[in-house]
Amino acid sequence: MSLTVEQRPLHVPPLEEVAVVLQDALCMNFDEVVVSVVECPDLRNKPYCLKGRGLCGSPRLGDVGGVPNLIPEVKMDKVYDIKKLAVSVDLPNAFIVGAGAGPHNFVGVNSELMANVKMGENPSNGSLISKIDAAGNYKLMDLPDSETRCALMLNMFASEGQAGKVLKIWAKKRTGDTNFVTCLRQALENHFREKPVGLGGTFRLVKGHAKCHVMPDFPSAPLTCDEDVNKWLCFFDMPAPMVFLSTLISKDPGLDLRVEHSHGYGDDCGGHYHYDTTPDTVEYEAFYNVAEFIYRVDRPKVTHDFGRN
């Protein structure tokens, strides 16, 4: 399958400026907040256990396929290999994290994907999927090293996986109505306005619970609005600790992007992040880096704006 690739440079403000912007915005939504610029910890270690050392070295975002490949009607042929996607974003040895749909031709059904892959001489795949079983419960499953495919869509952050300076974000006790990720994105949008700024990385739900969904198997009839989508999805209250893989961009520069997308997993749970459900006790820790480029891969020719929450 030949993929179209569109690339745009992003605005890359200093990390110190971004930290101030996020600190100010999060303080309006959380009781306790600390945003700082730090040396990225080794994310291969606990509690993150990712496949890359850090989030630095040619950082970039990729938006692959999209929701229009799933709804209103499923395009079963839209299956992508993350190894090839690394080449598509001009970083063949990349460390990639992100949120998408699992490889249905391997899993057997539709699923949520938590992508965590390190390419290079010794490739390693720590990706997981979460699916709905016959009883209607979610089930978490590791993907083998050889299974680096995804389907339908993927929002990914790619870098060389190097150590370096990143944003560390800590927030506790939500006092506002905006979820953690949306608060970050809206802060960037409000400050940088027409200049698109992208972030990618990982965050932990340290304490509390989060509302997450897991897609069931493919719908038997077309889904044509947000109400249809929400009736079809399976929603759950998932407990901390959870590790989320996350991307966001402050403004779509005309590429039909999904502007934020985060999937995460715990010991036996996993799914698509919506918001925390325990504002009084919730605690977040995050490490993000600023992306230099956005790559739009295989943009759907026919699009719509529902089903993107």
C-alpha positions as CSV (number, residue, x, y, z in Angstrom):
1,M,0.0,0.0,0.0
2,S,1.5,3.3,-1.1
3,L,0.9,6.0,1.5
4,T,0.6,9.8,0.9
5,V,2.7,11.8,3.3
6,E,2.3,15.5,4.0
7,Q,4.7,17.4,6.3
8,R,4.5,20.7,8.0
9,P,7.1,22.4,10.3
10,L,5.7,23.3,13.8
11,H,6.4,26.2,16.0
12,V,9.1,25.2,18.5
13,P,9.1,27.6,21.5
14,P,11.7,27.1,24.2
15,L,10.7,24.5,26.8
16,E,11.0,27.1,29.5
17,E,8.3,29.3,27.8
18,V,6.0,26.3,27.3
19,A,6.5,25.4,31.0
20,V,5.3,28.8,32.1
21,V,2.3,28.6,29.8
22,L,1.3,25.2,31.1
23,Q,1.9,26.1,34.7
24,D,-0.5,29.1,34.5
25,A,-3.2,27.1,32.7
26,L,-3.1,24.1,35.0
27,C,-3.3,26.2,38.1
28,M,-6.7,27.3,36.9
29,N,-7.8,23.6,36.7
30,F,-5.8,21.8,39.5
31,D,-5.2,22.6,43.2
32,E,-1.4,21.7,43.1
33,V,0.7,22.1,40.0
34,V,4.5,22.0,39.2
35,V,5.7,22.3,35.6
36,S,9.5,22.3,35.1
37,V,12.2,21.6,32.5
38,V,14.2,18.5,33.5
39,E,16.5,15.9,32.2
40,C,14.3,13.1,30.9
41,P,14.4,10.1,33.2
42,D,15.2,6.7,31.7
43,L,11.7,5.8,30.6
44,R,12.8,2.2,30.2
45,N,12.8,1.9,33.9
46,K,9.8,1.5,36.3
47,P,7.2,2.8,36.5
48,Y,7.0,3.7,32.8
49,C,8.8,0.6,31.3
50,L,8.9,2.0,27.8
51,K,11.2,0.8,25.0
52,G,13.1,4.1,24.5
53,R,15.5,5.8,26.8
54,G,14.0,9.3,26.4
55,L,11.9,11.6,24.2
56,C,14.7,13.6,22.5
57,G,16.4,13.6,19.2
58,S,14.4,14.8,16.1
59,P,11.0,14.8,17.8
60,R,8.0,14.8,15.6
61,L,4.3,13.9,15.5
62,G,2.6,11.6,13.0
63,D,-1.1,11.4,12.3
64,V,-1.9,8.2,10.3
65,G,-5.2,7.4,8.7
66,G,-8.0,8.6,11.0
67,V,-11.5,8.1,12.4
68,P,-13.0,8.3,8.9
69,N,-11.4,4.9,8.3
70,L,-13.6,3.5,11.0
71,I,-16.8,5.4,10.7
72,P,-19.3,5.7,9.2
73,E,-18.1,2.5,7.6
74,V,-15.0,0.4,8.4
75,K,-12.2,0.3,5.8
76,M,-10.7,-3.1,6.7
77,D,-7.9,-2.7,4.3
78,K,-6.4,0.2,6.2
79,V,-3.6,-1.7,8.0
80,Y,-0.3,0.0,8.7
81,D,3.1,-1.3,9.8
82,I,4.8,1.0,12.4
83,K,8.2,0.0,11.0
84,K,7.1,1.5,7.7
85,L,5.5,4.5,9.4
86,A,8.9,5.3,11.0
87,V,10.3,5.6,7.5
88,S,7.3,7.7,6.4
89,V,8.2,10.3,9.1
90,D,11.8,10.2,8.1
91,L,13.1,8.5,11.2
92,P,13.6,4.8,10.4
93,N,15.3,4.0,13.8
94,A,12.7,5.9,15.8
95,F,11.3,5.3,19.3
96,I,7.6,5.6,18.8
97,V,4.7,5.9,21.3
98,G,1.1,6.6,20.6
99,A,-2.6,5.8,20.4
100,G,-4.4,4.0,17.7
101,A,-6.4,0.9,16.7
102,G,-4.9,-2.6,17.1
103,P,-4.1,-4.9,14.2
104,H,-7.5,-6.7,13.8
105,N,-5.9,-9.2,11.4
106,F,-3.7,-10.4,14.3
107,V,-6.0,-9.8,17.3
108,G,-9.0,-11.2,15.6
109,V,-11.3,-8.3,16.6
110,N,-11.2,-4.5,16.7
111,S,-9.1,-3.1,19.7
112,E,-7.4,-0.2,21.3
113,L,-3.6,0.0,20.7
114,M,-1.0,1.4,23.0
115,A,2.0,1.7,20.7
116,N,5.5,1.5,22.3
117,V,8.1,0.5,19.7
118,K,11.8,1.0,19.3
119,M,13.2,0.5,15.8
120,G,16.9,0.1,14.9
121,E,19.5,-2.7,15.0
122,N,17.8,-4.4,17.9
123,P,14.1,-3.6,17.5
124,S,11.8,-4.1,20.5
125,N,8.1,-4.0,20.7
126,G,6.3,-3.2,24.0
127,S,2.9,-2.4,22.5
128,L,-0.3,-3.7,24.1
129,I,-3.9,-3.9,23.0
130,S,-7.2,-3.8,24.9
131,K,-10.2,-5.6,23.5
132,I,-13.7,-6.5,24.5
133,D,-14.2,-10.2,25.2
134,A,-17.3,-12.3,24.7
135,A,-18.6,-11.4,28.2
136,G,-18.3,-7.7,27.5
137,N,-15.3,-7.1,29.7
138,Y,-12.0,-5.6,28.6
139,K,-8.9,-7.7,28.2
140,L,-5.3,-6.5,28.0
141,M,-2.9,-8.3,25.7
142,D,0.8,-7.9,24.9
143,L,1.8,-7.9,21.2
144,P,4.8,-10.0,20.2
145,D,8.0,-8.3,18.9
146,S,7.1,-9.4,15.4
147,E,3.6,-7.7,15.4
148,T,4.2,-4.0,14.8
149,R,1.1,-3.3,12.8
150,C,-1.9,-1.1,13.6
151,A,-5.1,-0.5,11.8
152,L,-7.3,2.4,10.8
153,M,-5.5,5.2,12.7
154,L,-2.5,6.0,14.8
155,N,-1.4,9.2,16.5
156,M,2.2,8.9,17.3
157,F,5.2,10.7,18.7
158,A,8.5,9.7,17.2
159,S,12.0,10.6,18.3
160,E,15.5,9.1,18.4
161,G,14.8,8.0,22.0
162,Q,17.7,10.0,23.4
163,A,18.2,11.6,26.8
164,G,17.7,15.3,27.0
165,K,15.6,18.1,28.4
166,V,11.9,17.6,28.5
167,L,8.8,19.0,30.2
168,K,7.9,17.4,33.5
169,I,4.3,18.1,34.6
170,W,2.8,17.2,38.0
171,A,-0.8,18.1,38.9
172,K,-3.0,17.0,41.8
173,K,-6.6,17.5,42.8
174,R,-8.6,18.7,39.8
175,T,-10.7,21.8,40.6
176,G,-11.9,22.6,37.0
177,D,-14.0,20.8,34.4
178,T,-11.3,20.3,31.8
179,N,-9.4,17.0,31.5
180,F,-5.6,16.9,31.9
181,V,-4.7,16.6,28.3
182,T,-7.2,19.1,27.0
183,C,-6.0,21.6,29.5
184,L,-2.5,21.3,28.1
185,R,-3.7,21.6,24.5
186,Q,-6.0,24.6,25.1
187,A,-3.2,26.4,27.1
188,L,-1.0,26.1,24.0
189,E,-3.8,27.2,21.7
190,N,-4.7,30.2,23.7
191,H,-1.1,31.4,24.1
192,F,0.4,30.6,20.7
193,R,-2.8,31.2,18.7
194,E,-2.1,30.7,15.0
195,K,1.2,29.0,15.6
196,P,0.7,25.2,15.9
197,V,2.7,23.7,18.8
198,G,2.7,19.9,19.2
199,L,3.6,17.8,22.3
200,G,4.2,14.0,22.6
201,G,5.2,11.7,25.3
202,T,3.7,9.9,28.3
203,F,1.8,10.6,31.5
204,R,0.8,8.5,34.5
205,L,-2.4,8.4,36.4
206,V,-0.6,8.1,39.7
207,K,-3.8,8.2,41.9
208,G,-7.5,8.1,41.2
209,H,-9.6,6.6,38.4
210,A,-10.1,7.5,34.8
211,K,-13.0,7.1,32.4
212,C,-11.7,5.2,29.4
213,H,-13.4,3.5,26.5
214,V,-12.5,0.3,24.7
215,M,-13.9,-0.2,21.2
216,P,-15.9,-3.4,20.7
217,D,-15.7,-5.4,17.5
218,F,-16.5,-3.5,14.4
219,P,-20.1,-2.1,14.2
220,S,-22.7,-4.0,12.3
221,A,-24.2,-0.8,10.9
222,P,-22.8,2.6,9.9
223,L,-22.2,5.1,12.7
224,T,-23.2,8.5,11.6
225,C,-23.0,10.8,14.6
226,D,-21.4,11.2,18.0
227,E,-24.5,9.7,19.7
228,D,-24.2,6.5,17.6
229,V,-20.5,6.3,18.4
230,N,-21.0,6.7,22.2
231,K,-23.7,4.0,22.2
232,W,-21.4,1.7,20.4
233,L,-18.3,2.2,22.6
234,C,-17.8,0.4,25.9
235,F,-16.9,2.8,28.8
236,F,-15.2,1.8,32.0
237,D,-13.9,3.4,35.2
238,M,-10.2,2.3,35.3
239,P,-8.0,2.6,38.4
240,A,-4.5,4.0,38.9
241,P,-1.7,3.4,38.4
242,M,-1.9,3.7,34.6
243,V,0.7,4.7,32.0
244,F,-0.7,6.7,29.0
245,L,1.0,7.3,25.6
246,S,-0.1,10.7,24.4
247,T,0.0,13.3,21.6
248,L,-1.6,16.7,21.2
249,I,-1.3,19.7,18.9
250,S,-2.6,23.2,19.7
251,K,-3.9,23.9,16.2
252,D,-4.6,21.9,13.0
253,P,-2.6,23.5,10.2
254,G,-5.1,22.3,7.6
255,L,-4.2,18.6,7.7
256,D,-7.5,17.2,9.1
257,L,-5.8,16.1,12.4
258,R,-7.0,14.5,15.5
259,V,-5.7,17.2,17.9
260,E,-5.3,15.0,21.0
261,H,-5.2,11.3,21.6
262,S,-4.1,9.3,24.6
263,H,-4.3,5.6,25.3
264,G,-3.1,3.9,28.5
265,Y,-2.8,0.7,30.5
266,G,-2.5,-0.5,34.0
267,D,-1.8,-4.0,35.5
268,D,-5.0,-5.5,33.9
269,C,-6.8,-2.6,32.3
270,G,-6.3,-0.4,29.2
271,G,-8.1,2.0,26.9
272,H,-8.7,5.4,25.5
273,Y,-8.5,8.3,28.0
274,H,-11.4,10.7,28.4
275,Y,-11.0,12.2,31.9
276,D,-10.4,11.4,35.5
277,T,-13.5,10.5,37.6
278,T,-12.0,11.2,41.0
279,P,-11.1,15.0,41.0
280,D,-10.5,15.2,44.7
281,T,-7.8,12.5,44.8
282,V,-6.4,12.4,41.2
283,E,-2.7,12.9,40.7
284,Y,-0.9,13.1,37.3
285,E,2.8,12.9,36.4
286,A,3.9,13.6,32.8
287,F,6.9,13.9,30.5
288,Y,6.4,15.6,27.2
289,N,8.7,17.0,24.5
290,V,7.9,19.6,21.8
291,A,7.6,18.3,18.3
292,E,9.5,19.9,15.4
293,F,7.2,18.6,12.6
294,I,3.8,17.1,12.0
295,Y,3.5,14.3,9.3
296,R,0.1,13.5,7.9
297,V,0.2,10.0,6.6
298,D,-2.6,8.5,4.4
299,R,-5.1,11.3,5.0
300,P,-8.6,10.1,4.3
301,K,-10.0,11.5,1.1
302,V,-13.5,11.8,2.6
303,T,-13.7,13.1,6.1
304,H,-16.0,14.3,8.9
305,D,-15.6,15.7,12.5
306,F,-17.5,13.3,14.7
307,G,-16.1,10.4,16.8
308,R,-12.9,12.2,17.6
309,N,-13.3,12.6,21.4
